């Protein structure tokens, strides 16, 4: 049984209560993010969320494994209407109820947020795309439009690279050491931006967030069972879908993007370079917004 990095706090605050002895002692602090709120879902789980924009329609954004609200906001920057970004259980200030967890639990988180917000469209990233697929398999008429960006494998199998990456990140967060967390997070960045101002800003923000809020170890066991037990159930979806994949991505095989596009009768776009949010951010943002706004 995995050891928790500290019990979920009663007030939804940080899981970690450590004094950081390796963090920077000088320099400007990172700018505070926008104010979020905690909402209680029908399941009783409280999740952290942020709603922006005005009017209809409403779109809900589901982040990837070890991701956060800030990581999905660029995908919605040009999407019309209201947008709700949230943290899955075990991330940020959201609850971490006793495990083990499944993609059925993540789909319930996503469904709860979408129902409370009145969302008719959804964007799922990596793990969030897996949760969205599980929701669509259970209720194919829930959304009118969906975007699946870098979808995770749905059969319960992960590449060795994906396993190593998460294990390293969980170990670094458990240590509480800023230097260890920074080393683990840096692997998310393409080499071309690691020593750039944008890269340093991202790295510092991520390290501070993970030190403050922690990361639930139960997340490592999500793939003990398939995200979608019966993939053919996705064929019942009658809305419009866009699937976005990328070549040479060890964690998100392009074959799964192609497979999902076939199951959902979706539009498909494949990028040639990994780390799309860094290498093709504007094109990705425009592609997502053009699809959802049409």
C-alpha positions as CSV (number, residue, x, y, z in Angstrom):
1,X,0.0,0.0,0.0
2,X,1.3,3.4,-0.9
3,X,2.0,5.9,1.8
4,X,0.1,9.2,1.6
5,X,2.0,12.5,1.4
6,X,-0.2,13.7,4.2
7,X,-3.9,13.5,4.7
8,X,-6.2,15.8,2.8
9,X,-6.7,18.9,4.9
10,X,-10.1,19.6,6.4
11,X,-10.2,23.1,4.8
12,X,-9.1,22.1,1.3
13,X,-5.7,23.7,1.9
14,X,-2.2,22.4,1.1
15,X,-1.4,18.8,1.8
16,X,2.2,19.6,2.6
17,X,3.2,21.4,5.8
18,X,7.0,21.5,5.4
19,X,9.6,24.3,5.7
20,X,11.5,24.3,2.4
21,X,15.2,24.5,3.1
22,X,16.1,24.4,-0.6
23,X,13.8,27.0,-2.1
24,X,15.1,30.4,-3.3
25,X,15.8,32.9,-0.5
26,X,15.9,36.0,-2.8
27,X,14.4,37.3,-6.0
28,X,10.9,38.3,-6.9
29,X,8.1,36.0,-5.9
30,X,5.9,34.5,-8.6
31,X,2.8,36.4,-9.4
32,X,-0.4,35.0,-7.7
33,X,-2.8,33.2,-9.9
34,X,-6.5,34.1,-10.2
35,X,-8.7,33.4,-7.3
36,X,-10.2,29.9,-7.4
37,X,-13.1,28.4,-5.4
38,X,-13.9,25.1,-3.9
39,X,-17.2,23.5,-5.0
40,X,-18.7,20.3,-3.6
41,X,-19.8,17.8,-6.2
42,X,-22.8,15.4,-5.8
43,X,-20.3,12.7,-4.8
44,X,-19.2,14.7,-1.8
45,X,-15.8,15.4,-3.3
46,X,-14.7,19.0,-3.2
47,X,-12.8,20.3,-6.2
48,X,-10.9,23.5,-6.9
49,X,-12.2,25.4,-10.0
50,X,-11.9,28.7,-11.9
51,X,-14.6,30.1,-14.1
52,X,-13.8,32.8,-16.7
53,X,-15.6,34.5,-19.6
54,X,-19.3,35.4,-20.0
55,X,-22.3,34.2,-21.8
56,X,-23.0,30.8,-23.5
57,X,-21.9,28.2,-24.3
58,X,-20.0,26.8,-21.3
59,X,-16.9,24.7,-21.8
60,X,-15.2,22.6,-19.1
61,X,-11.5,21.9,-19.2
62,X,-10.0,18.7,-17.7
63,X,-6.2,18.7,-17.1
64,X,-3.7,15.9,-17.4
65,X,-1.9,13.8,-14.8
66,X,0.0,16.0,-12.3
67,X,-1.3,19.0,-14.3
68,X,-3.3,22.0,-13.0
69,X,-5.6,24.8,-14.0
70,X,-2.8,27.0,-15.3
71,X,-1.7,24.3,-17.7
72,X,-5.1,24.1,-19.4
73,X,-6.0,27.8,-19.5
74,X,-4.0,28.4,-22.8
75,X,-6.2,26.0,-24.6
76,X,-9.3,28.1,-23.8
77,X,-7.9,31.6,-24.2
78,X,-9.8,32.1,-27.5
79,X,-12.8,30.0,-26.8
80,X,-16.1,31.9,-26.6
81,X,-18.5,31.9,-23.8
82,X,-17.8,30.8,-20.2
83,X,-15.0,28.4,-19.4
84,X,-14.6,26.3,-16.2
85,X,-11.1,24.9,-15.4
86,X,-10.9,22.5,-12.5
87,X,-8.4,20.3,-10.5
88,X,-9.2,16.6,-10.4
89,X,-9.1,14.8,-7.0
90,X,-5.6,14.6,-5.7
91,X,-4.4,17.8,-7.4
92,X,-4.2,21.3,-6.2
93,X,-6.6,22.1,-3.4
94,X,-9.1,19.4,-4.5
95,X,-9.9,16.6,-2.0
96,X,-8.0,13.4,-2.0
97,X,-10.6,10.8,-0.8
98,X,-9.4,7.3,0.2
99,X,-8.3,5.2,-2.8
100,X,-7.8,3.3,-4.9
101,X,-9.2,5.5,-7.6
102,X,-10.3,4.6,-11.2
103,X,-11.1,6.5,-14.3
104,X,-14.7,6.0,-13.3
105,X,-14.0,8.3,-10.3
106,X,-12.3,10.9,-12.5
107,X,-15.2,10.8,-14.9
108,X,-17.5,11.4,-11.9
109,X,-15.4,14.5,-11.0
110,X,-15.7,15.8,-14.6
111,X,-19.4,15.0,-14.8
112,X,-20.0,16.8,-11.5
113,X,-18.2,19.9,-12.5
114,X,-19.8,20.0,-16.0
115,X,-23.3,19.5,-14.5
116,X,-22.9,22.2,-11.9
117,X,-21.6,24.6,-14.6
118,X,-24.1,23.7,-17.3
119,X,-21.3,22.8,-19.7
120,X,-22.2,21.6,-23.2
121,X,-18.6,21.3,-24.5
122,X,-15.5,19.7,-22.9
123,X,-11.8,19.6,-23.5
124,X,-9.7,16.8,-22.0
125,X,-5.9,16.7,-21.8
126,X,-4.1,13.3,-21.5
127,X,-5.5,11.8,-18.3
128,X,-8.4,14.3,-18.6
129,X,-9.0,13.0,-22.1
130,X,-9.2,9.5,-20.6
131,X,-11.8,10.7,-18.1
132,X,-13.7,12.4,-20.8
133,X,-13.8,9.2,-22.9
134,X,-15.1,7.2,-19.9
135,X,-17.8,9.8,-19.4
136,X,-18.8,9.6,-23.1
137,X,-18.8,5.8,-23.0
138,X,-21.3,6.0,-20.1
139,X,-23.4,8.9,-21.4
140,X,-22.7,9.5,-25.1
141,X,-25.1,12.4,-25.3
142,X,-23.7,14.5,-22.5
143,X,-21.7,16.9,-24.7
144,X,-22.3,18.5,-28.0
145,X,-18.6,19.1,-28.8
146,X,-15.4,17.6,-27.3
147,X,-11.7,18.0,-27.8
148,X,-9.2,15.3,-26.8
149,X,-5.7,16.6,-26.7
150,X,-2.8,14.0,-26.4
151,X,-5.2,11.3,-25.2
152,X,-3.9,8.7,-22.8
153,X,-4.1,5.0,-23.6
154,X,-7.5,3.6,-22.6
155,X,-6.5,-0.1,-22.1
156,X,-4.8,0.3,-18.8
157,X,-1.3,0.1,-20.3
158,X,1.3,2.8,-20.0
159,X,4.7,3.1,-21.5
160,X,7.8,2.6,-19.3
161,X,8.6,6.3,-19.9
162,X,5.2,7.4,-18.5
163,X,5.6,5.2,-15.4
164,X,9.2,6.4,-14.8
165,X,8.1,10.1,-15.2
166,X,5.3,9.9,-12.6
167,X,7.3,7.8,-10.1
168,X,10.1,10.4,-10.2
169,X,7.7,13.2,-9.8
170,X,5.8,11.6,-6.9
171,X,9.1,10.8,-5.1
172,X,10.3,14.4,-5.6
173,X,7.1,15.8,-4.2
174,X,7.3,13.5,-1.2
175,X,10.8,14.7,-0.5
176,X,9.6,18.3,-0.3
177,X,12.9,19.4,-1.8
178,X,12.6,22.2,-4.4
179,X,15.7,21.0,-6.2
180,X,14.4,17.5,-6.7
181,X,11.0,18.7,-7.8
182,X,12.6,21.1,-10.3
183,X,14.7,18.3,-11.8
184,X,11.5,16.2,-12.2
185,X,9.5,19.0,-13.7
186,X,12.2,20.1,-16.0
187,X,11.7,16.9,-18.0
188,X,8.3,18.4,-19.1
189,X,10.1,21.2,-21.0
190,X,11.7,20.9,-24.4
191,X,15.4,21.5,-24.3
192,X,15.0,24.7,-26.4
193,X,13.2,26.5,-23.6
194,X,14.8,25.1,-20.4
195,X,17.1,28.1,-20.0
196,X,14.8,30.7,-21.3
197,X,12.8,33.3,-19.2
198,X,9.6,31.5,-20.1
199,X,11.0,28.2,-19.1
200,X,12.3,29.5,-15.8
201,X,9.0,31.1,-15.0
202,X,7.1,27.9,-15.7
203,X,9.5,25.8,-13.7
204,X,9.3,28.1,-10.7
205,X,5.5,28.3,-10.7
206,X,5.2,24.5,-11.0
207,X,7.7,23.9,-8.1
208,X,5.9,26.3,-5.8
209,X,2.5,24.8,-6.6
210,X,3.7,21.2,-6.0
211,X,5.4,22.2,-2.8
212,X,2.4,24.0,-1.6
213,X,-0.4,21.6,-2.6
214,X,1.4,18.2,-3.0
215,X,0.3,15.4,-5.3
216,X,-1.7,12.3,-4.2
217,X,0.2,9.0,-4.7
218,X,-3.1,7.2,-5.5
219,X,-2.8,8.7,-9.0
220,X,-0.1,6.1,-9.8
221,X,-2.7,3.3,-9.6
222,X,-5.3,4.7,-12.0
223,X,-4.1,2.5,-14.9
224,X,-4.7,-0.7,-12.9
225,X,-7.9,-1.1,-15.0
226,X,-8.8,0.2,-18.4
227,X,-10.0,3.8,-18.6
228,X,-12.8,2.6,-20.9
229,X,-13.7,-1.1,-20.4
230,X,-15.5,-1.3,-23.8
231,X,-14.0,1.1,-26.4
232,X,-16.8,0.3,-28.9
233,X,-19.2,2.2,-26.6
234,X,-17.6,5.4,-27.8
235,X,-19.2,4.8,-31.2
236,X,-22.5,5.9,-29.7
237,X,-21.3,9.5,-29.4
238,X,-23.2,11.7,-31.9
239,X,-21.6,15.1,-31.2
240,X,-18.6,16.5,-32.9
241,X,-15.1,15.6,-31.8
242,X,-11.6,16.8,-32.4
243,X,-8.6,14.6,-31.5
244,X,-5.1,16.1,-31.4
245,X,-2.0,13.9,-31.2
246,X,1.7,14.3,-31.6
247,X,4.5,12.1,-33.1
248,X,7.4,11.0,-31.1
249,X,5.6,11.4,-27.8
250,X,6.5,8.5,-25.5
251,X,3.8,9.2,-23.0
252,X,1.0,9.8,-25.5
253,X,1.3,7.4,-28.5
254,X,0.1,8.8,-31.7
255,X,-1.6,5.5,-32.4
256,X,-4.1,6.1,-29.6
257,X,-5.0,9.5,-31.1
258,X,-5.7,7.8,-34.5
259,X,-7.6,5.0,-32.8
260,X,-9.9,7.4,-30.9
261,X,-10.5,9.5,-34.0
262,X,-11.8,6.4,-35.7
263,X,-14.0,5.4,-32.8
264,X,-15.5,8.9,-32.4
265,X,-15.6,9.7,-36.1
266,X,-13.6,12.8,-35.1
267,X,-11.5,15.4,-36.9
268,X,-7.9,14.5,-36.4
269,X,-4.7,16.6,-36.3
270,X,-1.2,15.3,-35.6
271,X,1.7,17.5,-34.8
272,X,5.2,16.6,-35.7
273,X,7.1,17.9,-32.7
274,X,6.4,17.0,-29.0
275,X,5.7,19.6,-26.3
276,X,3.1,21.2,-28.5
277,X,2.1,23.9,-26.0
278,X,5.7,25.2,-26.2
279,X,6.5,24.6,-29.9
280,X,3.1,25.3,-31.5
281,X,1.1,27.1,-28.8
282,X,-0.6,29.6,-31.1
283,X,-1.6,27.0,-33.7
284,X,-3.0,24.7,-31.1
285,X,-5.0,27.5,-29.4
286,X,-6.4,28.6,-32.7
287,X,-7.2,25.0,-33.7
288,X,-9.1,24.3,-30.5
289,X,-11.0,27.6,-30.5
290,X,-11.9,27.4,-34.2
291,X,-13.4,23.9,-33.7
292,X,-15.4,24.8,-30.6
293,X,-16.5,28.3,-31.8
294,X,-17.7,27.1,-35.2
